[in-house]
Amino acid sequence: MVKEKIVSFFHQCIRVWHILRKPNKEEFWMISKVSALGIMAIGLIGFIISVLMAVFK
């Protein structure tokens, strides 16, 4: 039973690996921009919370 699950998992991994492809330059830049915006948004939220905690302490 456990062996079947492991074998099934590896078959799924192999199937995904065959579908993967290297992103082109435009896709790479888009992913980079979206990731950077997400990181900045999370940082800004953390900074705002930190300032509010300091002000209301």
The first five atom37 places (N, CA, C, CB, O) and aatype in JSON, in Angstrom:
{
  "aatype": [12, 19, 11, 6, 11, 9, 19, 15, 13, 13, 8, 5, 4, 9, 1, 19, 17, 8, 9, 10, 1, 11, 14, 2, 11, 6, 6, 13, 17, 12, 9, 15, 11, 19, 15, 0, 10, 7, 9, 12, 0, 9, 7, 10, 9, 7, 13, 9, 9, 15, 19, 10, 12, 0, 19, 13, 11],
  "atom_mask": [
    [1, 1, 1, 1, 1],
    [1, 1, 1, 1, 1],
    [1, 1, 1, 1, 1],
    [1, 1, 1, 1, 1],
    [1, 1, 1, 1, 1],
    [1, 1, 1, 1, 1],
    [1, 1, 1, 1, 1],
    [1, 1, 1, 1, 1],
    [1, 1, 1, 1, 1],
    [1, 1, 1, 1, 1],
    [1, 1, 1, 1, 1],
    [1, 1, 1, 1, 1],
    [1, 1, 1, 1, 1],
    [1, 1, 1, 1, 1],
    [1, 1, 1, 1, 1],
    [1, 1, 1, 1, 1],
    [1, 1, 1, 1, 1],
    [1, 1, 1, 1, 1],
    [1, 1, 1, 1, 1],
    [1, 1, 1, 1, 1],
    [1, 1, 1, 1, 1],
    [1, 1, 1, 1, 1],
    [1, 1, 1, 1, 1],
    [1, 1, 1, 1, 1],
    [1, 1, 1, 1, 1],
    [1, 1, 1, 1, 1],
    [1, 1, 1, 1, 1],
    [1, 1, 1, 1, 1],
    [1, 1, 1, 1, 1],
    [1, 1, 1, 1, 1],
    [1, 1, 1, 1, 1],
    [1, 1, 1, 1, 1],
    [1, 1, 1, 1, 1],
    [1, 1, 1, 1, 1],
    [1, 1, 1, 1, 1],
    [1, 1, 1, 1, 1],
    [1, 1, 1, 1, 1],
    [1, 1, 1, 0, 1],
    [1, 1, 1, 1, 1],
    [1, 1, 1, 1, 1],
    [1, 1, 1, 1, 1],
    [1, 1, 1, 1, 1],
    [1, 1, 1, 0, 1],
    [1, 1, 1, 1, 1],
    [1, 1, 1, 1, 1],
    [1, 1, 1, 0, 1],
    [1, 1, 1, 1, 1],
    [1, 1, 1, 1, 1],
    [1, 1, 1, 1, 1],
    [1, 1, 1, 1, 1],
    [1, 1, 1, 1, 1],
    [1, 1, 1, 1, 1],
    [1, 1, 1, 1, 1],
    [1, 1, 1, 1, 1],
    [1, 1, 1, 1, 1],
    [1, 1, 1, 1, 1],
    [1, 1, 1, 1, 1]
  ],
  "atom_positions": [
    [[0.83, -1.19, 0.0], [0.0, 0.0, 0.0], [0.87, 1.25, 0.0], [-0.94, 0.0, 1.21], [0.66, 2.16, -0.81]],
    [[1.84, 1.31, 0.9], [2.73, 2.47, 0.95], [3.59, 2.51, -0.3], [3.62, 2.42, 2.22], [3.85, 3.58, -0.85]],
    [[4.03, 1.33, -0.75], [4.87, 1.26, -1.95], [4.09, 1.78, -3.16], [5.35, -0.19, -2.2], [4.66, 2.47, -4.0]],
    [[2.81, 1.46, -3.26], [1.99, 1.92, -4.37], [1.87, 3.44, -4.37], [0.61, 1.29, -4.32], [1.9, 4.07, -5.43]],
    [[1.72, 4.03, -3.18], [1.61, 5.49, -3.07], [2.91, 6.15, -3.49], [1.25, 5.9, -1.65], [2.9, 7.18, -4.17]],
    [[4.04, 5.57, -3.09], [5.34, 6.13, -3.45], [5.56, 6.04, -4.96], [6.48, 5.41, -2.71], [6.01, 7.0, -5.58]],
    [[5.23, 4.89, -5.54], [5.39, 4.71, -6.98], [4.47, 5.67, -7.73], [5.09, 3.25, -7.39], [4.88, 6.26, -8.73]],
    [[3.25, 5.84, -7.27], [2.31, 6.77, -7.89], [2.83, 8.2, -7.82], [0.94, 6.67, -7.22], [2.74, 8.95, -8.79]],
    [[3.38, 8.56, -6.67], [3.94, 9.91, -6.5], [5.07, 10.14, -7.5], [4.45, 10.11, -5.05], [5.12, 11.19, -8.14]],
    [[5.97, 9.17, -7.65], [7.09, 9.33, -8.59], [6.6, 9.39, -10.03], [8.08, 8.19, -8.43], [7.18, 10.11, -10.84]],
    [[5.56, 8.66, -10.37], [4.99, 8.74, -11.72], [4.42, 10.13, -11.97], [3.9, 7.65, -11.91], [4.58, 10.68, -13.06]],
    [[3.76, 10.71, -10.97], [3.23, 12.06, -11.11], [4.36, 13.07, -11.27], [2.34, 12.42, -9.9], [4.27, 14.0, -12.07]],
    [[5.43, 12.89, -10.5], [6.58, 13.79, -10.6], [7.21, 13.72, -11.99], [7.64, 13.44, -9.53], [7.57, 14.75, -12.56]],
    [[7.34, 12.52, -12.51], [7.91, 12.36, -13.85], [7.02, 13.0, -14.9], [8.12, 10.86, -14.17], [7.53, 13.63, -15.84]],
    [[5.72, 12.86, -14.76], [4.78, 13.46, -15.71], [4.92, 14.99, -15.7], [3.33, 13.04, -15.39], [4.93, 15.63, -16.75]],
    [[5.01, 15.57, -14.51], [5.17, 17.02, -14.39], [6.52, 17.43, -14.98], [5.06, 17.48, -12.91], [6.6, 18.45, -15.67]],
    [[7.57, 16.68, -14.72], [8.9, 17.0, -15.22], [8.92, 17.06, -16.74], [9.92, 15.96, -14.72], [9.62, 17.9, -17.32]],
    [[8.15, 16.19, -17.4], [8.11, 16.19, -18.87], [7.35, 17.4, -19.42], [7.46, 14.89, -19.38], [7.6, 17.82, -20.55]],
    [[6.45, 17.96, -18.64], [5.67, 19.11, -19.08], [6.43, 20.41, -18.89], [4.34, 19.16, -18.32], [6.19, 21.39, -19.6]],
    [[7.36, 20.44, -17.92], [8.1, 21.66, -17.61], [8.89, 22.16, -18.81], [9.04, 21.42, -16.44], [9.33, 21.39, -19.67]],
    [[9.05, 23.48, -18.86], [9.91, 24.09, -19.86], [10.52, 25.35, -19.27], [9.12, 24.4, -21.17], [10.01, 25.91, -18.3]],
    [[11.6, 25.78, -19.87], [12.29, 26.97, -19.39], [11.49, 28.2, -19.81], [13.75, 27.05, -19.94], [11.08, 28.3, -20.97]],
    [[11.25, 29.15, -18.88], [10.49, 30.34, -19.25], [11.32, 31.23, -20.19], [10.07, 31.13, -17.99], [12.54, 31.29, -20.09]],
    [[10.62, 31.93, -21.1], [11.33, 32.85, -21.96], [11.6, 34.14, -21.19], [10.52, 33.14, -23.26], [11.22, 34.27, -20.03]],
    [[12.26, 35.09, -21.85], [12.69, 36.31, -21.16], [11.51, 37.11, -20.62], [13.52, 37.18, -22.1], [11.56, 37.62, -19.5]],
    [[10.44, 37.22, -21.42], [9.26, 37.98, -20.98], [8.6, 37.34, -19.77], [8.24, 38.09, -22.12], [8.25, 38.03, -18.81]],
    [[8.44, 36.03, -19.79], [7.84, 35.32, -18.65], [8.7, 35.47, -17.4], [7.65, 33.83, -18.99], [8.17, 35.65, -16.3]],
    [[10.01, 35.4, -17.57], [10.91, 35.54, -16.43], [10.78, 36.92, -15.8], [12.36, 35.29, -16.87], [10.7, 37.03, -14.58]],
    [[10.75, 37.97, -16.62], [10.63, 39.32, -16.08], [9.28, 39.53, -15.41], [10.82, 40.35, -17.19], [9.21, 40.2, -14.37]],
    [[8.23, 38.97, -15.96], [6.9, 39.11, -15.35], [6.87, 38.42, -13.99], [5.82, 38.51, -16.28], [6.35, 38.98, -13.02]],
    [[7.41, 37.22, -13.91], [7.46, 36.49, -12.64], [8.31, 37.27, -11.64], [8.04, 35.06, -12.84], [7.95, 37.36, -10.46]],
    [[9.42, 37.83, -12.09], [10.29, 38.6, -11.2], [9.58, 39.83, -10.66], [11.57, 39.01, -11.93], [9.68, 40.14, -9.47]],
    [[8.87, 40.54, -11.53], [8.15, 41.75, -11.1], [7.05, 41.42, -10.09], [7.54, 42.47, -12.32], [6.92, 42.09, -9.07]],
    [[6.28, 40.39, -10.37], [5.19, 40.01, -9.47], [5.75, 39.55, -8.13], [4.33, 38.89, -10.11], [5.2, 39.89, -7.08]],
    [[6.84, 38.79, -8.16], [7.46, 38.34, -6.9], [7.98, 39.52, -6.1], [8.61, 37.35, -7.19], [7.79, 39.58, -4.88]],
    [[8.63, 40.47, -6.77], [9.16, 41.65, -6.08], [8.03, 42.47, -5.47], [9.99, 42.51, -7.04], [8.15, 42.95, -4.34]],
    [[6.95, 42.64, -6.21], [5.81, 43.4, -5.67], [5.22, 42.69, -4.44], [4.73, 43.58, -6.75], [4.85, 43.35, -3.47]],
    [[5.12, 41.39, -4.5], [4.6, 40.64, -3.36], [5.49, 40.77, -2.14], [0.0, 0.0, 0.0], [5.0, 40.95, -1.03]],
    [[6.8, 40.68, -2.34], [7.73, 40.83, -1.22], [7.65, 42.23, -0.64], [9.16, 40.52, -1.67], [7.66, 42.39, 0.58]],
    [[7.57, 43.25, -1.51], [7.46, 44.62, -1.01], [6.14, 44.84, -0.27], [7.57, 45.62, -2.17], [6.12, 45.54, 0.74]],
    [[5.06, 44.26, -0.76], [3.76, 44.41, -0.09], [3.8, 43.79, 1.31], [2.64, 43.77, -0.93], [3.31, 44.38, 2.27]],
    [[4.37, 42.61, 1.42], [4.47, 41.96, 2.72], [5.37, 42.76, 3.65], [5.01, 40.52, 2.58], [5.06, 42.91, 4.83]],
    [[6.47, 43.29, 3.13], [7.36, 44.12, 3.93], [6.67, 45.39, 4.4], [0.0, 0.0, 0.0], [6.84, 45.81, 5.54]],
    [[5.9, 46.01, 3.51], [5.17, 47.24, 3.87], [4.14, 46.96, 4.95], [4.48, 47.84, 2.63], [4.0, 47.74, 5.89]],
    [[3.43, 45.86, 4.83], [2.45, 45.5, 5.85], [3.15, 45.28, 7.2], [1.67, 44.22, 5.43], [2.66, 45.74, 8.23]],
    [[4.27, 44.6, 7.18], [5.03, 44.38, 8.41], [5.52, 45.69, 9.01], [0.0, 0.0, 0.0], [5.48, 45.87, 10.22]],
    [[5.99, 46.59, 8.15], [6.47, 47.89, 8.63], [5.33, 48.69, 9.25], [7.11, 48.68, 7.49], [5.5, 49.3, 10.31]],
    [[4.18, 48.71, 8.61], [3.02, 49.44, 9.14], [2.6, 48.87, 10.49], [1.83, 49.38, 8.14], [2.32, 49.62, 11.43]],
    [[2.56, 47.56, 10.59], [2.21, 46.93, 11.87], [3.23, 47.3, 12.94], [2.11, 45.39, 11.73], [2.87, 47.58, 14.08]],
    [[4.51, 47.29, 12.57], [5.57, 47.64, 13.52], [5.43, 49.08, 14.0], [6.94, 47.43, 12.88], [5.59, 49.36, 15.19]],
    [[5.14, 50.01, 13.08], [4.95, 51.41, 13.46], [3.73, 51.56, 14.35], [4.82, 52.3, 12.2], [3.78, 52.28, 15.35]],
    [[2.64, 50.9, 14.0], [1.43, 50.99, 14.82], [1.66, 50.42, 16.22], [0.27, 50.24, 14.15], [1.16, 50.96, 17.21]],
    [[2.42, 49.34, 16.31], [2.72, 48.76, 17.62], [3.56, 49.73, 18.46], [3.47, 47.41, 17.46], [3.36, 49.84, 19.67]],
    [[4.5, 50.42, 17.81], [5.35, 51.38, 18.53], [4.55, 52.6, 18.96], [6.52, 51.82, 17.66], [4.78, 53.12, 20.05]],
    [[3.61, 53.06, 18.13], [2.83, 54.25, 18.44], [1.85, 53.97, 19.57], [2.08, 54.73, 17.2], [1.7, 54.81, 20.46]],
    [[1.2, 52.83, 19.56], [0.17, 52.53, 20.54], [0.69, 51.77, 21.76], [-0.91, 51.74, 19.89], [-0.11, 51.27, 22.55]],
    [[1.97, 51.68, 21.92], [2.55, 50.96, 23.06], [2.46, 51.76, 24.31], [3.99, 50.59, 22.8], [2.89, 51.3, 25.37]]
  ]
}
